[in-house]
Amino acid sequence: MLGFSAKSILSLLLALPTCGTSSAPATKAAVPPTDTAHARATAVQTPPAGRVIVGAERLDNYLPQLKNKRVGLVINQTSRVGNAFLVDTLRARGVNVTAIFAPEHGFRGEEADGATIKDGRDARSGVAVRSVYGKTKKPTPEMLADVDVLVFDIQDVGARFYTFISTMHYVMEAAAELNKPVLVLDRPNPNGDLVDGPILEPAHKSFVGLDPLPIAHGLTVGELANMINGEKWLAGGKTCQLTVVPMAAGYTHATAYPLPVRPSPNLPTYQSVRLYPSICLFEGTNVSVGRGTPTPFEVIGSPSQPSSRPFSFTPKPNAGSPTPPLNGKQCYGLNLTDAPTRESTGLVLKYLLDFYKQSTDKANFFGKYFEQLSGTKALREQVIAGKSEAEIRASWEPGLGKFKTLRRKYMLYPER
């Protein structure tokens, strides 16, 4: 995507960690709980007034469905009940958790971008961990042999190319084929106020885009699961036995939701999460999005941009990106830490158009995986042809209008 080898490009693509009108502050994600806090798994306290009550916290709504069942959890570091991991909370209440299915970045969210997740056993709980980001991304019948019901509880960020929703799709598909029920514990979409971008074309379907969604879909994982099931997007048109545990009353799609736990290593702040649907398209170009810096997805730049750009940075290996794109090369570009995360019309397109226009290496600006991110071959062609933002947006409208109508059918929460 950034002028590297196909292998490194694909690793980056699969590692995508992962723009409406509100401009909430760039609140830093909370530091994950300590082991002491983790040990207090049974202490589910009453949340402060006004705080969003996520599906996982509504234990009375779903514990009866897990009674006397062998339970498989599709979870990661964001799967919390208060400050406690969901797996610990459920086990403390007598739930028989027989397997944990680990998505990209691993069950505890500690693996770097692109890292293959391996099977193992969780040292804290002793539960078997089975990878759904390794040899297979869809649970096999063998992996589900000791599971009666699957529970999905992972924080999403509202962009089609964020891989956790692809994991949910494949979990639902595997469950449908084996006639096993699925519970989705709903969580907010921090970009829930944004529905924008081209609809994924079938020719560009991949793990960073399985369903015909726009770049920003404006749905919670629960709403999206209902859509996938209701529209029969699973293989063979199958549907699974799906139950969505919604959030408590009070949440709307306009509710600002700075994430209490970073959803993946390279989305550490609310600003990065809000910019992600717009900025991630640069992962399909020779422009760095700041992997290997302290502010990933808050800076953009490239050696092939003019040195007169107002900001520069040099990516270097770090815990989240051991081999970052453009490692060790000075990149000229922009610092978006305090920039608006939205245009009045939706996604921020001006950066993509401007960076192509000013690139000194236009022949290599786009990488071969740009279409998998954008979901269409048209966007690359439009940028190269010098189309205006208005012209590009107009080309999205037919598909986007149909999707917005479809979205209303599956919404569990009001717009605002």
C-alpha positions in Angstrom: 0.0 0.0 0.0 2.8 2.3 0.7 5.3 1.3 -1.9 6.6 -1.8 0.0 6.6 -5.5 -0.7 3.4 -7.2 -1.3 3.9 -9.2 1.9 4.4 -6.2 4.1 1.6 -4.4 2.4 -0.8 -7.2 3.1 0.3 -7.4 6.7 -0.5 -3.7 7.1 -3.8 -4.1 5.3 -4.9 -7.0 7.6 -3.7 -5.0 10.6 -6.0 -2.0 10.0 -6.4 -1.3 13.7 -8.8 0.5 11.3 -14.9 11.1 10.2 -20.5 13.9 11.0 -20.1 17.3 12.5 -19.4 17.2 16.2 -16.0 18.0 17.4 -15.5 16.4 20.8 -12.2 16.9 22.5 -9.2 14.6 21.8 -9.6 12.7 25.0 -6.9 10.1 25.6 -8.0 6.5 26.0 -7.9 5.2 29.5 -5.0 3.1 30.7 -6.1 -0.6 30.9 -6.9 -1.7 34.5 -4.2 -3.1 36.7 -4.1 -6.7 37.8 -5.5 -5.5 41.1 -8.5 -4.0 39.4 -8.8 -7.0 37.2 -9.0 -9.3 40.2 -12.1 -7.6 41.4 -14.1 -9.2 38.6 -17.2 -9.8 40.7 -17.5 -6.1 41.8 -19.9 -4.8 39.1 -20.8 -1.4 40.5 -23.6 1.0 39.5 -22.2 3.2 36.7 -22.2 7.0 37.2 -25.3 8.8 36.1 -25.3 9.7 32.4 -22.7 7.1 31.5 -23.5 4.8 28.5 -24.5 1.4 29.8 -23.2 -1.2 27.3 -24.8 -4.5 26.6 -22.1 -6.5 28.5 -23.1 -4.6 31.7 -26.8 -5.7 31.4 -26.1 -9.1 32.9 -29.6 -9.9 33.9 -30.6 -9.6 30.2 -28.4 -12.4 29.0 -27.1 -14.6 31.9 -30.2 -16.8 31.8 -29.3 -17.7 28.1 -25.9 -18.9 29.2 -27.1 -21.0 32.1 -26.0 -24.7 31.8 -24.4 -23.9 28.4 -20.8 -24.3 27.2 -20.0 -20.7 26.2 -17.5 -19.5 23.6 -16.5 -15.8 23.9 -15.3 -13.7 20.9 -13.6 -11.0 22.9 -10.6 -8.8 23.3 -9.2 -6.2 25.7 -12.3 -3.9 25.2 -14.7 -6.6 26.4 -15.2 -5.2 29.9 -17.9 -5.1 32.5 -16.8 -1.9 34.3 -13.1 -2.4 34.8 -13.2 -6.2 34.7 -12.7 -8.5 31.8 -16.0 -10.1 30.6 -14.5 -13.6 30.8 -13.7 -13.1 34.5 -17.1 -11.6 35.3 -18.9 -14.5 33.6 -16.8 -17.2 35.2 -17.3 -15.6 38.6 -21.0 -16.0 38.1 -20.7 -19.7 37.3 -20.8 -19.4 33.5 -19.0 -22.4 31.9 -16.6 -20.6 29.4 -15.0 -23.3 27.3 -13.2 -21.2 24.7 -12.1 -17.7 23.9 -11.8 -16.8 20.2 -9.1 -14.2 19.7 -9.3 -11.7 16.8 -6.7 -9.4 15.4 -4.3 -8.1 18.1 -5.1 -11.0 20.3 -7.4 -11.6 23.2 -5.6 -9.1 25.6 -5.0 -6.7 22.7 -1.2 -6.8 23.1 -0.1 -8.0 19.6 1.3 -5.6 17.1 -0.3 -4.7 13.7 -0.2 -7.7 11.3 0.9 -10.2 14.0 -0.4 -13.7 13.5 -2.5 -14.7 16.5 -1.7 -18.2 17.8 -3.8 -20.7 19.7 -3.0 -21.1 23.4 -4.4 -20.8 26.9 -5.2 -17.6 28.8 -2.8 -17.5 31.8 -5.3 -15.7 34.0 -8.5 -17.7 33.5 -7.0 -21.0 32.2 -9.5 -20.9 29.3 -8.4 -22.2 25.9 -7.7 -19.4 23.4 -8.4 -20.2 19.7 -7.2 -17.8 17.0 -9.6 -16.4 14.4 -6.7 -14.3 13.0 -4.2 -16.9 12.0 -4.7 -20.1 10.0 -8.4 -19.4 9.7 -10.5 -16.3 10.2 -13.7 -18.3 10.5 -14.2 -20.7 13.4 -14.1 -24.3 12.2 -16.5 -27.1 13.3 -13.7 -28.5 15.4 -13.1 -25.2 17.1 -16.8 -25.0 18.0 -17.2 -28.7 19.1 -17.3 -27.8 22.8 -19.4 -24.6 22.4 -23.1 -24.4 22.7 -23.5 -20.6 22.4 -21.2 -17.9 21.1 -21.0 -14.4 22.7 -19.5 -11.5 20.7 -18.4 -8.4 22.7 -15.8 -6.3 20.9 -15.6 -2.5 20.5 -15.9 -1.3 16.9 -15.1 2.1 15.5 -17.6 2.3 12.7 -15.4 1.9 9.6 -16.0 -0.9 7.1 -12.3 -1.8 7.0 -11.9 -2.3 10.8 -11.5 -6.1 10.9 -13.5 -6.9 14.1 -16.8 -6.6 12.2 -15.4 -9.1 9.6 -14.7 -11.4 12.5 -18.3 -11.0 13.7 -19.5 -11.9 10.2 -17.5 -15.1 10.1 -18.5 -16.1 13.6 -22.2 -15.6 12.7 -21.6 -17.6 9.5 -20.0 -20.5 11.3 -22.7 -20.5 13.9 -25.4 -20.5 11.2 -23.8 -23.6 9.6 -23.8 -25.5 12.9 -27.1 -24.2 14.2 -25.5 -22.6 17.3 -26.9 -19.3 18.8 -25.0 -16.1 18.9 -25.4 -13.3 21.4 -24.0 -9.8 20.5 -23.5 -7.5 23.4 -23.9 -4.1 21.9 -21.5 -1.2 22.4 -21.5 2.4 21.0 -20.1 3.4 17.6 -17.8 6.3 18.3 -18.4 7.3 14.7 -22.1 6.6 14.9 -23.0 10.0 13.6 -21.3 9.4 10.2 -22.7 7.5 7.2 -20.6 8.2 4.2 -18.4 6.9 1.4 -18.7 4.5 -1.6 -20.5 1.2 -1.1 -18.2 -1.9 -1.3 -18.2 -3.5 -4.7 -18.2 -7.3 -4.8 -15.0 -7.4 -6.8 -13.1 -5.8 -3.9 -14.4 -8.0 -1.1 -11.8 -9.0 1.4 -11.2 -9.3 5.1 -11.2 -5.5 5.3 -14.6 -5.4 3.7 -17.0 -8.4 3.5 -20.4 -6.7 3.3 -21.9 -4.1 1.0 -21.3 -1.2 3.4 -20.1 2.4 2.9 -16.7 3.3 4.4 -18.5 4.7 7.5 -21.6 2.7 8.2 -23.0 4.5 11.2 -24.2 1.3 13.0 -23.4 -0.3 16.3 -22.2 -3.9 16.1 -25.6 -5.0 17.3 -27.4 -3.1 14.5 -24.9 -4.4 12.0 -25.3 -8.0 13.1 -29.1 -7.6 12.7 -28.5 -6.2 9.2 -26.1 -9.0 8.2 -28.6 -11.6 9.4 -31.7 -9.8 8.0 -30.3 -9.1 4.6 -28.9 -12.7 4.4 -25.4 -11.7 3.7 -23.9 -14.8 5.3 -22.7 -17.5 2.9 -25.5 -19.4 1.2 -28.0 -16.8 2.4 -28.1 -18.5 5.8 -29.2 -16.8 9.0 -28.0 -17.5 12.5 -29.9 -17.7 15.8 -29.1 -14.1 16.8 -29.8 -12.2 20.0 -28.6 -8.6 20.4 -28.4 -7.3 24.0 -28.8 -3.6 23.4 -27.4 -0.7 25.5 -29.6 0.9 28.1 -31.9 3.7 27.1 -30.3 7.1 26.6 -27.7 6.2 24.0 -28.1 7.9 20.6 -25.9 7.8 17.5 -24.8 11.4 18.3 -23.6 10.5 21.8 -20.0 11.3 22.1 -18.1 8.2 23.3 -14.4 8.5 24.0 -13.4 4.9 24.3 -12.5 3.8 27.8 -10.0 1.2 26.4 -8.0 1.7 23.2 -9.6 -0.6 20.6 -6.3 -1.5 19.0 -2.6 -0.5 19.4 -2.7 2.3 16.7 -5.9 4.0 17.8 -4.9 5.4 21.1 -7.0 8.5 21.3 -10.5 9.8 20.6 -9.1 12.0 17.9 -7.4 9.1 16.1 -10.7 7.1 16.3 -12.7 9.9 14.8 -10.2 10.6 12.0 -9.7 6.9 11.2 -12.6 6.5 8.6 -11.1 9.3 6.5 -7.4 8.8 7.1 -7.2 5.1 6.7 -7.5 5.4 3.0 -3.9 6.6 3.0 -2.9 3.1 4.0 -3.5 2.3 0.4 -1.0 4.9 -0.8 2.7 5.9 -0.3 1.7 8.2 2.5 2.3 7.3 6.2 -0.6 7.6 8.7 1.9 7.9 11.5 2.4 4.2 12.5 5.7 4.2 14.3 5.1 7.6 15.9 3.4 8.6 19.2 0.4 9.9 17.3 -0.8 7.2 14.8 -3.8 8.3 12.6 -3.3 11.9 13.8 -0.4 12.7 11.3 0.0 12.1 7.6 3.1 12.5 5.5 5.5 11.1 2.9 9.0 11.6 1.6 7.3 12.3 -1.8 5.5 15.4 -0.4 7.0 18.9 -0.6 9.5 19.6 2.1 7.6 22.9 2.6 4.8 21.1 4.3 4.2 22.5 7.8 5.0 19.3 9.7 7.4 16.4 9.4 8.0 13.2 11.3 10.1 10.0 11.0 8.4 6.7 11.7 10.4 4.4 13.9 9.7 0.9 15.3 7.5 0.8 18.5 5.3 -1.7 20.3 2.3 -1.0 18.0 4.3 -1.1 14.8 7.6 -3.1 14.9 8.1 -2.5 11.2 6.2 0.7 10.4 5.7 1.9 6.8 8.5 4.4 5.7 10.6 3.3 8.7 13.4 5.8 9.2 12.4 8.1 6.4 11.5 11.7 7.0 7.9 12.3 6.0 6.5 15.8 5.1 2.8 16.4 5.7 0.3 17.6 8.3 -0.3 17.3 12.0 -4.1 16.6 12.5 -4.0 16.4 16.3 -6.2 19.4 16.6 -7.8 19.3 13.1 -11.6 18.8 12.5 -12.5 15.2 12.1 -15.4 15.9 9.9 -16.4 18.0 6.9 -19.9 19.4 6.8 -20.6 16.8 4.1 -19.1 13.8 5.9 -15.7 12.1 5.4 -12.7 14.4 5.1 -11.7 14.0 1.4 -9.6 17.1 1.0 -6.4 15.5 2.4 -6.4 12.7 -0.2 -7.0 15.1 -3.1 -4.4 17.5 -1.9 -1.7 14.9 -1.2 -2.1 13.4 -4.6 -2.0 16.8 -6.3 1.2 17.7 -4.5 2.9 14.3 -4.7 6.3 14.3 -6.4 5.8 10.6 -7.2 2.3 10.3 -8.6 3.1 7.1 -10.4 3.5 5.3 -7.1 1.0 7.2 -5.0 -1.6 4.5 -5.1 -0.8 1.0 -4.0 -2.5 -2.2 -5.2 -4.7 -2.5 -2.1 -6.3 0.9 -2.3 -9.4 -0.6 -3.9 -9.9 -3.0 -1.0 -9.9 0.0 1.4 -12.0 2.3 -0.8 -14.3 -0.6 -1.9 -14.4 0.7 -5.5 -12.1 1.2 -8.5 -13.7 4.5 -9.2 -12.1 6.6 -6.4 -8.5 6.1 -7.6 -9.6 7.0 -11.1 -11.5 10.0 -10.0 -8.5 11.4 -7.9 -6.1 10.8 -10.8 -8.5 12.5 -13.2 -8.6 15.6 -11.0 -12.3 15.3 -10.2 -13.6 17.7 -7.5 -14.8 16.6 -4.1 -18.4 17.5 -5.1 -18.1 15.3 -8.2 -16.8 12.4 -6.2 -19.5 12.7 -3.6 -22.2 12.9 -6.3 -21.0 9.5 -7.6 -21.6 8.0 -4.1 -25.1 9.2 -3.7 -27.1 6.5 -5.5 -25.6 3.7 -3.4 -25.3 5.7 -0.2 -29.0 6.8 -0.4 -30.1 3.2 -0.7 -27.9 2.2 2.2 -29.2 5.0 4.5 -32.8 3.8 3.8 -31.7 0.2 4.6 -29.9 1.4 7.8 -33.1 2.9 9.2 -34.7 -0.5 9.1 -32.1 -1.9 11.6 -31.5 1.0 13.9 -31.9 0.2 17.6 -31.2 3.8 18.8 -32.3 7.3 17.6 -30.0 9.5 15.6 -29.7 12.0 18.4 
